[in-house]
Amino acid sequence: MRIAFCTPFKPLDNPRPSGDVTIAQDLAAALGEFGHEITQLEHFPAKWIYWKPWRWGPGMNALRRMIEQARGADCVLTYNSYYKVPDVFGPAVSNTLGLPYFLFSASYAPKRGKRVKTMAGYWLNRRAMLAADHVFCNKEPYFRTAGWLLPPERFSRVRAGFHAQGFTRDPAARERLRKQWNAGNRIVLCTAAMMRPGVKAEGVQWVLRAAASLAAQGVEALTVVAGGGSELPKLREEAKQLGVDALFSGQVPRDQMAAIYSASDLFVFPGIEESIGMVYLEAQSCGLPVVATDHEGAPQVVEHEGSGVICPADQDAFSKTVAALAVDAPRRRAMALRAPQYVRENHALPEVYRQMEQTMVTMVEGGKPCQTPS
């Protein structure tokens, strides 16, 4: 198939680290590995577009170019649609050219239809989901709520997919970085996030408090925090106030994160409102056990008591879980061995998208969709 690939949220070449960009890139790559031709449609920033009438003219011009780019395609596939960035382009391209239209990762949230600020986005996103020939849900909450809008044959669940290339344990990097960090025999906690205001910065705060609790128990630890963002100076200051020995690396290119994971002993991040959390898959693929909470997406990508521990979304529970694993080297080693295996068995691309690909092919050829197991 020739697939016209639409990304209204973020472009595939977005330079800022982002789980959404990684998922979109991996999705396109996986479909390419199945032998399909991916035509990337022009990206037009559509966030809050319904509140920006001055963007509508340029948006229409971009849509006309997308339609030309999609001529000769067999279908349209859009990654990500929700109330802030509803897919207004994919359905228009599909309708104009008479092509099947698929949505990957669409969030249906009726509460957004009850607020003035988000009402237009809710209805535009609802319109896109109803227009889709099939909606693929890569997040558990999206799968649940899709059933409030669509009949069962119009949507299916897809497990989070991950390309492990470049994410394997690197003993040489471990030795080099631990020496550079002057880590010695200390336990090294690792976390990674874009430290912007809100739940990302709050998550790093949880990590720092857990590290402070470790220090209060006499456990020598180094906390490595990877990532940039506007809240970084405040978090640095908070670490000092808590007496935490923390190393803030700043923004790290994704292809260098494997070295940091390899040099660490435990990946810790609560994942508050984290829809999936690609960093959990990256860390586990490098043989790093994980501590996360059950607040949102982490349980979808971490094997509880296998590749890591999922604890209640409570600061005290999180700190206690981090401490329990920090002082239990045999348990950590067992999880470190299991973690890459778990990722290979449950999230390896392209195979995890095989059923999705077959559903698309069947529908493009005019048949009934394959039923993806729930």
C-alpha positions in Angstrom: 0.0 0.0 0.0 0.9 3.6 -0.4 0.0 5.3 2.9 -0.5 9.0 3.1 0.7 9.7 6.7 -0.7 12.8 8.5 0.7 14.2 11.7 -1.3 17.2 12.8 0.2 17.3 16.3 4.0 17.3 15.8 6.1 16.8 12.6 8.1 13.5 12.4 11.3 15.5 12.4 10.5 17.5 15.5 13.9 18.1 17.2 12.5 18.2 20.8 12.5 14.8 22.7 8.9 13.6 22.8 7.2 10.2 23.2 4.6 11.2 20.7 7.2 11.9 18.0 9.0 8.6 18.8 5.7 6.7 18.5 4.9 8.4 15.2 8.4 7.7 13.8 8.3 4.1 14.9 4.8 3.6 13.4 5.9 4.9 10.0 9.1 2.8 10.2 7.2 -0.4 11.1 4.7 0.0 8.2 7.7 0.6 6.0 9.2 -2.6 7.2 6.1 -4.4 6.2 6.7 -3.2 2.7 4.4 -0.3 2.5 5.3 3.1 1.0 4.9 6.0 3.4 4.1 9.4 2.0 4.5 12.0 4.7 2.0 14.7 4.3 3.0 18.3 5.0 2.8 19.2 8.7 0.6 22.1 9.6 0.5 23.1 13.3 -3.1 22.4 14.3 -2.9 22.9 18.1 -5.9 25.0 19.2 -6.5 25.9 15.5 -10.2 26.4 16.1 -9.4 29.3 18.4 -7.0 30.8 15.8 -9.0 32.1 12.8 -5.9 33.8 11.4 -4.5 30.3 10.9 -7.5 29.0 8.9 -6.4 30.6 5.6 -2.8 29.1 5.7 -4.4 25.9 7.0 -6.6 25.6 3.9 -3.6 26.2 1.6 -1.7 23.5 3.5 -4.7 21.1 3.0 -4.7 21.7 -0.7 -1.0 20.7 -0.8 -1.7 17.6 1.3 -4.4 16.6 -1.1 -1.9 16.8 -4.0 0.7 14.9 -2.0 -1.8 12.1 -1.3 -2.9 11.6 -4.9 -2.1 8.0 -5.8 -2.2 6.8 -2.2 -4.3 3.8 -1.1 -5.3 5.2 2.3 -4.8 8.0 4.8 -3.4 7.3 8.2 -3.3 10.0 10.9 -1.3 9.8 14.1 -3.0 11.4 17.1 -6.2 13.3 17.3 -7.7 14.8 20.5 -9.5 17.9 21.6 -6.5 20.2 21.5 -5.3 19.0 18.1 -8.3 17.4 16.4 -7.5 15.9 13.0 -9.2 18.3 10.6 -6.9 17.4 7.7 -7.0 13.6 7.4 -10.8 13.3 6.9 -10.7 16.1 4.3 -7.9 14.5 2.3 -9.7 11.1 2.6 -13.1 12.5 1.5 -11.7 14.5 -1.4 -9.8 11.6 -2.8 -12.2 8.8 -1.8 -9.6 7.0 0.3 -10.0 4.8 3.4 -9.2 6.8 6.5 -7.5 5.4 9.6 -6.8 7.0 13.0 -4.0 5.8 15.3 -4.2 7.1 18.9 -7.4 9.1 19.2 -8.8 10.2 22.5 -12.5 10.6 23.0 -13.3 12.7 26.1 -17.0 13.8 26.4 -16.2 16.1 29.3 -14.4 18.3 26.8 -17.7 18.9 25.1 -19.0 20.6 28.2 -16.5 23.5 28.4 -16.4 26.5 26.2 -12.7 26.4 25.7 -12.6 22.8 24.5 -16.1 22.4 23.0 -15.1 23.0 19.4 -12.1 20.7 19.7 -14.3 18.0 21.2 -16.7 18.1 18.3 -14.0 18.2 15.6 -12.2 15.3 17.2 -15.5 13.4 17.5 -16.1 14.1 13.8 -12.7 12.7 12.9 -13.3 9.5 14.9 -16.7 9.0 13.3 -15.2 9.5 9.9 -12.5 6.9 10.4 -12.9 3.5 8.8 -11.0 2.1 11.8 -9.5 3.6 15.0 -6.4 1.9 16.5 -6.0 2.6 20.2 -2.5 2.3 21.5 -3.4 3.5 25.0 -5.7 1.7 27.4 -7.9 4.7 28.3 -8.4 5.5 24.6 -9.6 1.9 24.0 -12.1 2.2 26.8 -13.6 5.5 25.8 -13.6 4.7 22.0 -16.4 2.2 22.9 -18.5 5.1 24.1 -18.6 6.4 20.5 -17.9 3.6 18.1 -19.3 0.1 17.5 -16.8 -2.7 18.4 -15.9 -3.4 14.8 -14.7 0.2 14.2 -11.9 0.2 16.8 -9.3 -2.1 18.2 -6.5 -2.2 20.8 -2.8 -2.1 19.8 0.0 -2.6 22.3 2.7 0.0 22.6 5.4 -0.7 20.1 9.1 -0.1 20.5 12.2 -0.3 18.2 15.0 -1.5 20.5 17.8 -0.7 18.0 20.3 1.4 19.9 18.8 0.6 23.3 20.9 -2.3 24.7 23.1 -2.5 27.7 26.5 -1.0 27.1 29.1 -2.2 29.7 31.8 0.2 28.4 29.5 3.2 28.7 28.6 2.1 32.2 32.2 2.0 33.3 33.0 5.3 31.6 30.0 7.3 32.9 30.2 6.0 36.4 33.8 7.0 36.6 32.9 10.4 35.1 30.1 10.8 37.6 32.3 9.7 40.5 29.6 7.2 41.3 31.8 4.6 42.9 29.7 1.8 44.5 26.7 4.1 45.1 23.3 3.1 43.8 22.6 5.3 40.8 18.9 6.3 40.3 18.0 7.6 36.8 15.1 9.6 35.6 14.3 11.4 32.4 11.7 14.0 31.5 11.1 17.3 29.8 10.9 19.5 32.8 8.1 21.8 31.8 5.5 23.1 34.3 2.9 20.5 35.4 3.1 16.8 35.9 6.5 16.3 34.2 8.2 18.6 36.7 6.1 17.2 39.5 7.3 13.7 38.6 10.9 14.8 38.9 10.0 16.3 42.3 8.7 12.9 43.4 12.1 11.3 42.3 14.1 13.9 44.3 12.0 13.3 47.4 12.4 9.6 47.1 16.2 10.2 46.8 16.1 12.4 49.9 14.3 9.6 51.8 17.0 7.2 50.7 19.7 9.5 52.0 17.8 9.8 55.3 18.0 6.0 55.7 21.8 6.2 55.2 21.7 4.7 51.6 24.4 6.3 49.5 22.9 7.2 46.1 23.5 9.4 43.1 20.4 10.7 41.2 20.9 11.4 37.5 18.2 13.6 35.9 18.2 13.7 32.1 16.2 16.3 30.3 15.8 20.1 29.9 13.0 22.5 30.3 11.9 25.7 32.0 11.6 24.1 35.4 15.1 22.8 35.4 16.6 25.7 37.6 13.8 25.3 40.2 14.4 21.5 40.4 18.1 22.0 40.8 17.5 24.3 43.7 15.0 21.8 45.2 17.6 19.1 45.0 20.0 21.3 47.0 17.4 22.1 49.6 16.6 18.4 50.0 20.3 17.5 50.3 20.1 15.2 47.3 23.3 14.4 45.4 21.9 15.0 42.0 23.4 15.3 38.6 21.3 17.3 36.1 22.6 16.4 32.6 20.3 18.8 30.6 18.7 17.7 27.4 20.3 14.5 26.1 19.9 13.3 22.4 17.8 10.2 22.3 20.7 8.2 20.7 22.8 8.9 23.8 20.3 7.8 26.4 21.2 4.2 26.3 24.6 5.0 27.8 22.9 6.8 30.7 20.5 3.9 31.3 23.4 1.5 31.2 25.4 3.4 33.8 22.4 3.5 36.2 20.9 0.8 38.6 17.3 1.8 38.7 15.0 3.9 36.5 12.5 5.9 38.6 9.6 8.1 37.4 6.1 8.1 38.8 4.4 8.7 35.4 1.7 11.0 36.6 -0.8 11.4 33.8 1.7 9.6 31.5 -0.3 8.0 28.7 2.4 5.5 27.9 5.9 6.6 28.8 8.4 5.5 26.1 11.2 6.1 28.5 10.1 3.0 30.5 10.6 0.8 27.4 13.9 2.5 26.6 15.2 1.9 30.1 14.0 -1.7 30.3 15.5 -2.5 26.9 18.8 -1.5 28.4 18.4 -3.9 31.3 17.3 -1.2 33.8 14.5 -2.1 36.4 11.7 0.4 36.7 9.7 2.0 39.5 6.6 3.7 38.4 3.0 4.3 39.7 -0.4 3.0 38.6 -1.7 6.4 37.8 -1.9 6.1 34.1 0.1 4.4 31.4 3.1 2.8 33.1 1.3 -0.5 33.8 0.9 -1.0 30.1 4.6 -1.1 29.5 6.1 -2.4 32.8 5.7 -6.0 34.0 4.9 -5.7 37.7 7.4 -7.7 39.8 9.0 -8.9 36.6 10.8 -6.0 34.9 10.0 -3.5 37.6 7.5 -2.5 40.3 4.2 -0.6 39.9 3.2 1.1 43.1 0.2 3.2 44.2 0.3 6.8 42.9 1.3 8.2 46.3 4.6 9.9 47.2 5.2 7.8 50.3 4.5 4.5 48.5 6.7 5.6 45.6 9.6 6.5 48.0 9.2 3.3 49.9 9.3 1.2 46.7 12.4 3.0 45.4 14.1 2.4 48.8 13.1 -1.3 48.8 14.6 -1.9 45.4 17.7 0.3 46.1 18.8 -2.0 48.9 17.9 -5.3 47.3 20.6 -6.0 44.8 19.6 -9.6 44.0 16.0 -8.5 43.2 17.3 -5.7 41.0 19.6 -8.1 39.1 16.7 -10.5 38.5 14.6 -7.6 37.1 17.5 -6.3 35.0 17.7 -9.7 33.3 13.9 -9.9 32.7 13.4 -6.3 31.5 14.9 -6.6 27.9 13.2 -10.0 27.5 9.8 -8.5 28.5 10.2 -5.7 26.0 11.1 -8.1 23.2 8.2 -10.4 24.0 5.5 -7.8 24.3 6.4 -4.6 22.5 8.9 -5.4 19.7 8.3 -3.6 16.4 7.3 -4.2 13.7 5.5 -7.4 14.9 3.4 -5.7 17.5 1.7 -3.7 14.7 1.2 -6.8 12.5 -2.6 -7.2 13.2 -3.1 -3.5 12.6 -1.3 -3.7 9.3 -3.5 -6.6 8.3 -6.6 -4.8 9.2 -5.6 -1.8 7.1 -4.7 -4.0 4.1 -8.0 -5.9 4.3 -10.1 -2.7 4.5 -8.1 -1.1 1.6 -8.8 -4.2 -0.5 -12.5 -3.9 0.3 -13.0 -6.6 2.9 -14.1 -6.7 6.5 -11.5 -5.6 9.1 -9.5 -8.2 11.0 -10.6 -8.4 14.6 -7.7 -7.4 16.8 -7.7 -9.3 20.1 -8.6 -7.2 23.1 
